[in-house]
Amino acid sequence: MAFNATLETINDTAKILLFGELDASTAPLFKEQVEKAAAQNVKKLALLMNDLDYMSSAGLRVLIFAKQKMGSGVDIYIISANEMVMDTIQKTGFHHSVILLDEYDAAKFEPV
C-alpha cells in the first residue's frame, strides 16, 4: 500500500495526516513534513494515524526525530493509532513522551 503524509496548520497546531505503510522507504516523506511543521513554530503537533496501517522502526525513528525537532515546548499527540502501531510505540516506551488520544477533537486543537 502507498504511503502519504499531509501537513495542515491551523492556528498554533500542525496536523500531519498519515496514510498507508510507514517504513524505511517512506519515512523520508514523513520526516519532511515534520521539518515543515517545526519551521512554523507551532505549540502542538497532532499526528493523525487512523489511516496508518503499519509503522516500522524507521517510522519510529521519525517520531523520535519529531520530538527532538519540535522541542520541549511542543506537545505531540498520537491520535487514532491502530493496535499494531500502538504496540510498536508502547514496546519502545515512546508513549511516555507523547499524548495518546483515541480521536481528534477539533475544539481541543482549533480554538474559535
C-alpha positions as CSV (number, residue, x, y, z in Angstrom):
1,M,0.0,0.0,0.0
2,A,1.2,3.5,-0.8
3,F,2.1,6.0,1.9
4,N,1.2,9.6,2.2
5,A,1.8,12.3,4.8
6,T,-0.1,15.6,4.6
7,L,0.6,18.7,6.7
8,E,-2.1,21.1,7.6
9,T,-1.6,24.0,10.0
10,I,-4.4,25.8,11.9
11,N,-3.6,28.5,14.4
12,D,-0.8,27.1,16.6
13,T,-1.4,23.4,15.7
14,A,0.2,21.4,13.0
15,K,-1.6,18.3,11.9
16,I,0.1,15.5,9.9
17,L,-2.3,13.0,8.4
18,L,-0.6,9.7,7.9
19,F,-1.9,7.2,5.4
20,G,-0.7,3.7,4.4
21,E,2.5,2.0,5.4
22,L,5.3,3.9,7.1
23,D,8.6,2.1,6.5
24,A,12.2,2.8,5.6
25,S,11.3,3.8,2.0
26,T,8.5,6.2,3.1
27,A,9.9,7.6,6.3
28,P,11.7,10.5,4.5
29,L,8.3,11.8,3.3
30,F,7.1,11.9,6.9
31,K,10.3,13.5,8.1
32,E,10.0,16.2,5.5
33,Q,6.5,17.1,6.8
34,V,7.8,17.1,10.4
35,E,10.6,19.6,9.4
36,K,8.0,21.8,7.7
37,A,5.8,21.7,10.9
38,A,8.8,22.6,13.1
39,A,9.6,25.6,10.9
40,Q,6.2,27.0,11.6
41,N,6.8,27.4,15.4
42,V,3.6,25.7,16.4
43,K,2.6,24.7,20.0
44,K,1.0,21.4,19.1
45,L,1.8,18.6,16.7
46,A,-1.1,16.2,16.0
47,L,-0.3,13.0,14.2
48,L,-3.5,11.5,12.8
49,M,-2.9,7.8,12.4
50,N,-6.3,6.4,11.8
51,D,-5.4,5.6,8.2
52,L,-1.8,4.4,9.0
53,D,-1.8,0.6,8.6
54,Y,1.8,-0.2,9.5
55,M,4.8,1.5,11.1
56,S,8.3,0.1,11.0
57,S,11.3,1.1,13.2
58,A,12.1,3.7,10.6
59,G,8.8,5.4,11.3
60,L,9.5,5.3,15.0
61,R,12.9,7.0,14.4
62,V,11.0,9.8,12.7
63,L,8.7,10.1,15.7
64,I,11.7,10.4,17.9
65,F,13.2,13.0,15.5
66,A,9.9,14.9,15.7
67,K,10.1,15.0,19.5
68,Q,13.6,16.4,19.3
69,K,13.0,18.7,16.3
70,M,9.8,20.3,17.7
71,G,11.4,20.9,21.1
72,S,10.2,20.5,24.7
73,G,7.6,23.4,24.4
74,V,5.6,21.5,21.8
75,D,3.0,18.8,22.7
76,I,2.9,15.9,20.3
77,Y,-0.3,14.0,20.0
78,I,-0.7,10.5,18.5
79,I,-4.3,10.1,17.5
80,S,-6.3,7.1,16.5
81,A,-3.3,4.7,16.1
82,N,-4.3,1.1,15.3
83,E,-3.3,-1.7,17.6
84,M,-0.2,-2.7,15.7
85,V,1.2,0.8,15.5
86,M,0.4,1.4,19.3
87,D,2.2,-1.9,20.1
88,T,5.3,-0.6,18.4
89,I,5.1,2.7,20.2
90,Q,4.4,1.2,23.6
91,K,7.1,-1.5,23.4
92,T,9.7,1.2,22.9
93,G,8.4,3.3,25.7
94,F,7.8,6.2,23.4
95,H,4.2,6.5,24.6
96,H,5.6,8.2,27.7
97,S,6.9,11.1,25.5
98,V,3.6,11.9,23.7
99,I,-0.1,12.3,24.4
100,L,-2.2,9.5,23.2
101,L,-5.8,10.2,22.0
102,D,-8.5,7.9,20.6
103,E,-9.9,10.6,18.3
104,Y,-9.2,14.1,17.0
105,D,-11.3,16.7,18.8
106,A,-11.2,19.9,16.8
107,A,-12.3,22.0,19.8
108,K,-9.2,21.0,21.6
109,F,-6.9,21.9,18.8
110,E,-8.6,24.7,16.9
111,P,-10.0,27.4,19.2
112,V,-12.6,29.7,17.7
